[in-house]
Each structure stands twice: as C-alpha cells, then as structure tokens.
Amino acid sequence: MSSKKILKVMPSRMTLQMMKQKAKGAKKGYDLLKKKADAIKTFLMKILRKILTVKERVGRLTQQAGVLHTKAAVYAGDFNNQVIQSVPSEAAFKVTASEGNIAGVKIPIFERAGNDVEVVQLVGLGSGGQQVSHARKAYYAVIKDLVDLASLKTQLVVLDDAFKVTNRRVNALDYVVMPRIHNTIKYIQDELDELEREEFSRLKKVKDVLQEKSAQADKALKKAMASGGNSSIQKKFQGGAANEFSDLADIGGLMD
C-alpha cells in the first residue's frame, strides 16, 4: 500500500482504536458540513430568486419615475435646482446595517431606518406641484428597492464565499481525509493479522519440537523400563516427560 494514501503510524491495537475514533469524528464532521452546504445552497437559490424579482421591479419603477419626472418638468419647468436648494438638513432616507445568521454564516442586512422626513416643496405651486410630488414618491420607491437589492447582493456574495469554503471542506473530507483514515485502518488490521499468523506459526513450531522431544523421551523411558533399569532412571525420565507434557499443555492453551 502506498504511503501517500495512509497516515504514518505504528500498527498496534491502540493506534487502531485511535484511527477508528478519527474515522467516526471525520464522518460526523462530514455530515454536519454537508448539511451546512445544503442549507447555504438553499438560501442562495432563494436570494437569487429575490434578486431577480427586485431587479425587475426596480427597472419598472425607474422607468415610471423617469416618465413622471419628464411630465413634472413639462408642467413645472426646470425645477431641479429649486429642489436641491430646498433639501432639509436631515436626511429624508436613512439606512441601517445589521447582521443575520444563516447556517452559521453572518450576513449583512440593510434596512430603511426611521420615518419619512417631510419635505416642503416650493416648486410648481401654480401648476406642477402635484406632478413633482408624484415624481418624488416614485423615486423614493426606487431607492427603497435599491437598498433591498444592495442587501440581497451583499448577502449573495457572502453566502457564495461561505458555500465555496464549506464545499471545499466537504470534498476534502470525502476524497482525502476519510479515505486516508480508512486505508490506514485497513493497513493496521492487515499488519496485526500478519503478526497473529506469525505468532501462531511460531507456537505451532515450538509445539512440534516439544512433541518430538516428548516422543523421544517416551521411547527412551520404555526402552529403559524394558531393559530393567534402576528406579532412579525411571523417575528421571518420568519427570522429564511430565515437564514436556506441561509445556505442551501451555502452548496448546496459547494456540487456542
């Protein structure tokens, strides 16, 4: 197995347990990030639909406001300079910025603040004041939609960046981190199985050697008994045979 696809670890049962815990944590993190990415994608689609709707409305209202401005200019003459001179010191349209939270991502929200400031129009008092007022209201509606559009577009940029980052993390877990951990777990399991097989072979070989020695001891004991040897020799062979049988029993228990 290539070392590029596994982590550099020592194969042991403790390491295997650690790798399993890492795999569990990586899977949990992958699931959470996947849900976050799906939630962000859902909100992105909603924002795109809202942007399309607001854009269409802004275009329509801007066209209507232009028509009303032209009509007001026909009735009241060139009134732009008079309107500029009559602008109050306090802003007629105020915007506040706040923060929202979508799937753990902070997004800016722009909203209109305060009430309308009453503007006294000193133009068109004789014949066009009503047209100027209509034009003002039309442009006021355009400004409100422009603020909404700016808020939506800013949210779109922030959420799009967050979606890209989250999606990269999801892909990294899915295609790099988790496969590498699983490959490492398989590598450790294979190494441990190989060690167990080697240990089993070693014990089997030792058992075979002890069985051969025990058989030789039995033959020697029977030969000594058949030749009528003294009792001390018999006791010696019996003691050696007992030790051999004891060793065989211990090895048999280990192999089981």
C-alpha positions in Angstrom: 0.0 0.0 0.0 1.4 3.4 -1.0 2.5 5.6 1.9 0.8 8.6 0.3 -2.6 7.1 0.9 -2.1 6.2 4.6 -1.1 8.0 7.7 2.4 7.4 9.2 1.5 5.4 12.3 2.8 2.4 14.2 0.5 -0.6 13.7 -0.9 -1.5 17.1 -4.3 -2.1 18.7 -4.2 1.3 20.5 -3.4 3.0 17.2 -6.3 1.1 15.5 -8.7 2.3 18.2 -7.5 5.9 17.7 -8.0 5.6 14.0 -11.5 4.3 14.4 -12.3 7.3 16.6 -10.8 9.6 14.0 -12.9 7.9 11.3 -16.0 8.4 13.4 -15.2 12.1 14.0 -14.5 12.7 10.3 -17.8 11.1 9.4 -19.7 13.3 11.9 -17.9 16.4 10.6 -18.6 15.5 7.0 -22.3 15.1 7.8 -22.5 18.4 9.6 -20.6 20.3 6.8 -22.7 18.6 4.2 -25.9 19.8 5.9 -24.4 23.3 6.2 -23.5 23.4 2.5 -27.0 22.2 1.5 -28.6 24.9 3.8 -26.4 27.6 2.3 -27.2 26.4 -1.2 -31.0 26.5 -0.5 -30.7 30.1 0.8 -28.6 31.1 -2.2 -31.3 29.9 -4.5 -33.9 31.9 -2.5 -31.8 35.0 -2.7 -31.2 34.6 -6.4 -35.0 34.5 -6.9 -35.5 37.6 -4.8 -32.8 39.5 -6.6 -34.4 38.6 -9.9 -37.8 39.9 -8.7 -36.4 43.1 -7.2 -34.4 43.8 -10.3 -37.4 43.5 -12.5 -39.4 45.8 -10.1 -36.5 48.4 -9.9 -36.4 48.5 -13.7 -40.1 49.0 -13.9 -40.2 51.6 -11.2 -37.2 53.5 -12.6 -39.0 53.7 -16.0 -42.1 55.0 -14.4 -40.2 57.5 -12.3 -38.4 58.8 -15.4 -41.8 59.3 -17.1 -43.2 61.2 -14.1 -40.0 63.3 -13.9 -40.4 64.3 -17.5 -44.0 65.1 -17.0 -43.2 67.2 -13.9 -40.5 69.1 -15.9 -43.1 69.8 -18.6 -45.6 71.3 -16.1 -43.2 72.9 -13.6 -40.3 73.8 -15.8 -36.6 73.2 -14.8 -37.1 72.6 -11.1 -34.0 70.6 -10.2 -32.0 73.5 -8.8 -35.0 74.6 -6.7 -35.4 71.1 -5.3 -31.7 70.9 -4.4 -31.9 74.2 -2.6 -35.0 73.1 -0.6 -33.4 69.8 0.7 -33.6 69.7 4.5 -30.6 69.3 6.8 -31.8 65.9 8.0 -31.7 63.0 5.5 -35.0 62.0 4.2 -34.0 58.4 3.7 -31.8 56.6 6.3 -30.3 53.1 6.1 -29.2 50.9 9.0 -26.9 47.8 8.8 -27.5 44.8 10.9 -26.3 41.1 10.9 -28.2 38.0 10.2 -27.3 34.3 10.6 -27.8 31.7 8.0 -26.4 28.2 8.8 -23.7 29.7 11.0 -22.7 32.4 8.4 -23.1 36.0 9.4 -24.7 38.1 6.6 -25.3 41.9 6.4 -28.8 43.2 6.3 -29.5 46.8 5.0 -32.9 48.2 6.0 -34.6 51.6 5.9 -34.4 53.4 9.3 -36.7 56.0 10.9 -39.7 57.8 9.4 -40.0 59.9 6.4 -38.8 63.5 6.7 -41.4 65.9 5.5 -40.0 67.9 2.6 -41.8 71.1 1.7 -41.7 71.5 -2.0 -41.6 75.2 -3.1 -41.8 74.4 -6.8 -44.7 74.1 -9.0 -47.1 75.8 -6.6 -49.0 77.2 -9.6 -49.1 74.4 -12.0 -47.0 71.3 -11.5 -46.5 70.8 -7.8 -48.6 67.6 -7.9 -46.5 66.2 -10.7 -43.3 66.9 -8.8 -44.7 65.2 -5.7 -45.6 62.1 -7.8 -42.1 62.0 -9.2 -40.6 62.3 -5.7 -42.7 59.4 -4.5 -41.7 57.3 -7.5 -38.0 57.8 -6.9 -38.5 57.2 -3.2 -39.9 53.8 -4.0 -36.9 53.1 -6.4 -34.5 54.0 -3.5 -36.2 51.5 -1.2 -35.9 48.8 -3.7 -32.3 49.7 -4.4 -31.5 49.3 -0.7 -33.1 45.9 -0.7 -31.2 44.9 -3.9 -27.9 46.0 -2.3 -28.7 44.0 0.8 -29.5 40.9 -1.3 -26.4 41.2 -3.5 -24.1 41.6 -0.5 -25.7 38.6 1.1 -25.3 36.7 -2.1 -21.5 37.4 -2.2 -21.0 36.5 1.5 -23.0 33.2 1.2 -21.3 32.3 -2.1 -17.9 32.6 -0.5 -19.1 30.6 2.5 -20.5 27.9 0.3 -17.3 27.6 -1.7 -15.2 27.2 1.5 -17.7 24.7 3.0 -17.9 22.7 -0.2 -14.1 22.5 -0.4 -14.0 21.2 3.2 -16.7 18.6 2.4 -14.7 17.5 -0.7 -11.5 17.3 1.3 -13.1 15.1 3.9 -14.9 12.9 1.4 -12.0 12.4 -1.1 -8.8 12.9 1.0 -9.2 12.6 4.8 -11.7 9.8 5.2 -10.2 7.5 2.5 -6.8 8.0 4.0 -8.1 7.1 7.5 -9.9 4.1 6.2 -6.8 3.0 4.3 -4.8 3.4 7.5 -7.3 1.3 9.5 -7.1 -1.5 6.8 -3.3 -1.3 6.9 -3.1 -1.6 10.7 -5.6 -4.5 10.6 -3.6 -6.3 7.9 -0.4 -5.8 9.9 -2.0 -7.1 13.1 -3.4 -10.2 11.3 0.1 -10.9 9.9 1.6 -10.6 13.4 -1.0 -13.0 14.7 -0.3 -15.5 11.9 3.4 -15.3 12.6 2.8 -15.9 16.3 0.6 -18.8 15.6 3.2 -20.3 13.3 5.9 -19.8 15.9 3.8 -21.5 18.6 3.0 -24.4 16.3 6.6 -24.9 15.5 7.5 -24.9 19.2 4.7 -27.3 19.9 6.0 -29.7 17.2 9.5 -29.5 18.7 8.2 -30.3 22.2 6.1 -33.1 20.9 9.1 -34.6 19.2 11.2 -34.3 22.4 8.3 -35.8 24.4 8.1 -38.8 21.9 11.8 -39.4 22.2 11.6 -39.2 26.0 8.8 -41.8 25.9 10.8 -44.1 23.7 13.8 -43.8 26.0 11.6 -44.4 29.1 10.1 -47.5 27.5 13.5 -48.8 26.5 14.9 -48.2 30.0 11.9 -50.0 31.5 12.2 -52.9 29.1 15.9 -53.3 29.9 15.0 -53.4 33.6 16.9 -50.2 34.6 17.0 -48.9 38.1 14.2 -46.9 39.5 16.2 -43.6 39.6 16.5 -43.6 35.8 12.8 -44.3 35.5 12.0 -41.4 37.8 14.3 -39.1 35.8 12.6 -40.0 32.6 9.1 -39.7 34.1 10.0 -36.2 35.5 11.3 -35.1 32.1 8.2 -36.4 30.3 5.9 -34.6 32.8 7.7 -31.3 32.2 7.3 -31.9 28.4 3.6 -32.6 28.8 3.2 -29.5 30.9 4.9 -27.3 28.2 2.7 -28.8 25.6 -0.4 -28.0 27.5 0.7 -24.4 28.0 1.4 -23.9 24.3 -1.9 -25.6 23.3 -3.7 -23.1 25.5 -2.0 -20.2 23.8 -2.8 -21.5 20.3 -6.4 -22.0 21.3 
